[in-house]
Amino acid sequence: MRKFQLCFLVGSMIFATGCPKYRPSVDFNRAGFVKQVNDHFTAKQTAYFAALTANDPGTAKLRRNELIEDALPYIDEAYLDFITAIQSGRDRDNFLADVIELGTTAAVGITNGERPLQILGVALTAFRGGRRSADLNFYKEQTTPVLISKMDGNRAKVRTTIITRENEEVSTYPIGTAIGDIVAYYNAGTLVRAFTELQKDTAVATQASEAELDKLKKEAGVRGAVTKEHLLASNEFASAIRDHRRAYLAAKANLTAAESTITTAQNAITDADAAMSQADQDIGTANAQIASAANATARAQAEAAKSTSQAAKSKAETDKLKAQNAKTAAETAKSEAIKARDQGLSKLQAIFEAIAANSKLSPFLSKSVEEDSTLSQDEKARKRAILQRLRQKPTPTDAERDGAVNDYTEILLQFAGTIAEMVNAQPELSNSLREILNANK
């Protein structure tokens, strides 16, 4: 079956004639479209995996997001040409005739863990289709503004999902899933997708087919379209978990800033003390010169020197007081930052322990890892180790604190995603998780 799908895609590429105008630097009109797309993103993909190998998830996340943001302008350009053609009445020559409803089929047929980037090239090639003069009968049944509005809405939904997921770490949003979202973004701006979505607005029967489609995609390790309830629950749970991590990171930054201020203020106090000591010496010298002055000129010079020294001492005293006030304020800020930092960690720990203590939720801590077909065996092993470590209720040292926050966040997000997927089938699980999150705000 997979060979048949690939052959069909290749055939579609050969027989499709003409394509939308792409003005960016990457020429998507030339032959070898798949190769051009893959070549364009190879550098980012290589850098992404290099960062993962170097255990640098921050850089990997940056490269993943760069790959996404580099791709979207090309898709936007093609879509703009497309709707401009529709609005200008040149539909008979310029309509994009989608050659196949490929969104899921391509992903199921191609995704195999090792070639995620090629999903984009193959899927976009199949979907770009050709400019056809044949009249699409079903198009007459819909007005142009309705179609464009529906496509705009479809694209906006996918774009929102992409923007939201760009904030995730690579452990929960790997590059293969990101590329799948780029394909979904392209597909959202096609006529076939517009008509499909319009039909969904009034066809209750599509709910059953969507459920079956989600089942097939999940079995194939593809994460794509989700229900509205699923998306809302996922965003709700993820936001609550990430809020604690953000609070931790913000408190940590405030703590660093406070400590820096304390150090600067202490140095200023030390400098002010030295300046006052020097000023006292200079005043003493000036007094001696005044007492021994041989004439009025010498006396006047000595008094001027004394006045300068007194002014320097006064300034040093003012600087010291200012530095002392800054140090006091920074010490208060430091205390508050430490409290907020520790609270961020303790909230994540409390959420995890409450889930582990809940007989209905606890089994899904392990299931969320074991049943995630998008994870490699190495990733599953790594997450099992994290889960085992967290179950032991560790008390992290200062050096381990950051790692503990990351571990709790990663496992909780994995777990919350699984619970969100079951929001319709088992709503009691989502309600239980929601209660725990609300209790630990």
C-alpha positions, 0 to 999 in steps of 0.5 A: 500500500505504501509503495502504491501511495508513493507511486501515486504521488510521483505520478501526480508530480509528473502529470501536474502542469503549471503551478502558482507563482513563487517569488521568494528566493527558492524557486518552487516552479522549477523541476525537482520541486521535492529536492529543492524543498528538501535542500532548502531545509537540509541545513536547519535539519542537520543543525537540529540533529547536531544540537540534539546530539550535542545535548543542546535542546535550546539550539535544536528548538531554535533551529526547528523554529527557524525551519518553520518560519522559513517555510511559511512565507513561501506557502503564504506567497502561493496562497496570496497568488491563489486567492488573487486569481480567484478574486480577479475572476481568472479562476478558469485558468488559475484554480488550484485543482487539488490532485489528492486529499493527502493530508493524512494519507501522505503522512501515514504512507511516508512517516517512518521516523527517519525521513520527516523532512521529505513529508513536506516536499512530497506532500506539497508537490502532490497538493500544488496540483496544476492550473486547469481550465476545466470548470469545477462544478462544485465550485459554482455552488459556493460563493468566492468570499465564503470559500476564501473566508473558510480557507483563511479560517482554516489557515489561521487555526493551523497557524495558531497551533504552530505558534503555540507549539513553537514555545514547546521544547523539542522533546514534546514538539520534534521536527517531524511533527513541526513539518507535519504542521507545515503540510497541514498549513499548506493544505488548509489553503486549498479548495478541497480542504475549504469544501471539506470544512464547509461540509463539516459545519453542517454534517454531524456524520463527519464526527465518526469519520474523524474519530476513525481518522484520528485512530488510524493516524495515532496507530501510524504515529502521526499527530495531526487534526484534533477535536476542538475539545481536545485542543482546548483541554491540551492548551489549558493543561499545558498552560497551567504546567508551563506557568509554574516553569515560567514562574520558576525561570522568572524568579531565577532571573530575578534572583540573579539580578538581585545578587548582581545588584547586591554585589554592585552595591557592596562594591559601591559601599566599599568604595565610598568607605575608602573615599571617606577615609581618604577625604578625612586624611585630606581634611586633616592635612588641610587643617595642618596646612591652615594652622602653619600657613605663612601668609594669607595666600597659603592659608586660602589654598589650604582652606580651598583644599579642605573645602574640596575634601569636605565635598568629596567626603559628603559625596562619598557619604551620599553614595554610601547611603544610596548603595546601602539602600540599593543593597537592602532593596536587592536583599529583599528582592533576593529573598522574594525571588528565592521564595518564588523560585522554590514555589515554582518547583514545589508546585510542579512537584505537588502536581506530580505527587497528586497525580501519582496518588490518584488511582485513576490518573496514576497509570497514565504517567507510564502509559503516556510514555509507553503508548506514544508511538512518536517516541523512539525507544531511546526517548522512552527509556530516557523518560522512564528513567525520569519518571522513576526518579521523580517517583522517589520524591527527590529533594534536589540540590541547588545544582539539580534544581533546574534539571528537576524543573525540566523533568517535572515539566516534561513528564507532566506535559507528556501526561497532560497531552494523553489525558487531553486526548481522552477528553471526550472518551473519558472526561472524568480524567480531565476533570480530575487533572483540572482539579489538581491543577486548580488546587496548585495554582 
